[in-house]
């Protein structure tokens, strides 16, 4: 694989790890999820998929994630969106399809509000998850712990418990996107599992209601989980992405 790798100083001494495959035409940028990294199954699939088609591909780790510097507990949605903007601006010139997984779907929408992409693909996208899928579901005891101590360590089905900070919740409220209308006049595709324990499938409908653009399609996978990383799920991702790489946007 002709993949380049490096680390980019975001401007304050924190270096963000990235990997890039050069190519021609419309590129693909993968935006990972909360507490994930750029070596996951979907990112690896997209790297091989893009290389086979000669399409540029960029992936990276937010600060406090994977190979990037910084502390995870210091991160917030706005901070990680700024990380993404820094890497994309520096390393992904030209038209790009933003592929956002879970939290990465929120980051992709924040980037799209700043500079319209060529297209956007959300894989179980989770805008506003800190408020609607975390805070709203927390018990009074958990909320009290976060407000008192500034952090609560949430158990995870995917690894060790991870910190949910008061800063993450409070700063997330400044970046909520489903309380109004998003003017996004580019193709938007959403892949959503209906057996997803983390992002309910109805969340995809809320996103559709909030986006004003007309070219939006949702594909529901009835037995699909949150990761959507099975071979059939990855094949669907490739089939969804392929027409979007055309210069006319598919």
Secondary structure as GFF3:
##gff-version 3
##sequence-region A 1 250
A	DSSP	beta_strand	3	9	.	.	.	ID=ss1
A	DSSP	beta_strand	15	21	.	.	.	ID=ss2
A	DSSP	beta_strand	27	31	.	.	.	ID=ss3
A	DSSP	alpha_helix	41	53	.	.	.	ID=ss4
A	DSSP	beta_strand	57	60	.	.	.	ID=ss5
A	DSSP	three_ten_helix	72	74	.	.	.	ID=ss6
A	DSSP	alpha_helix	77	91	.	.	.	ID=ss7
A	DSSP	beta_strand	96	101	.	.	.	ID=ss8
A	DSSP	alpha_helix	103	114	.	.	.	ID=ss9
A	DSSP	beta_strand	119	123	.	.	.	ID=ss10
A	DSSP	alpha_helix	129	129	.	.	.	ID=ss11
A	DSSP	pi_helix	130	134	.	.	.	ID=ss12
A	DSSP	three_ten_helix	135	137	.	.	.	ID=ss13
A	DSSP	alpha_helix	140	149	.	.	.	ID=ss14
A	DSSP	beta_strand	151	156	.	.	.	ID=ss15
A	DSSP	beta_strand	159	165	.	.	.	ID=ss16
A	DSSP	alpha_helix	166	172	.	.	.	ID=ss17
A	DSSP	three_ten_helix	173	175	.	.	.	ID=ss18
A	DSSP	beta_strand	187	193	.	.	.	ID=ss19
A	DSSP	alpha_helix	202	210	.	.	.	ID=ss20
A	DSSP	beta_strand	216	221	.	.	.	ID=ss21
A	DSSP	alpha_helix	231	242	.	.	.	ID=ss22
A	DSSP	three_ten_helix	243	245	.	.	.	ID=ss23
###
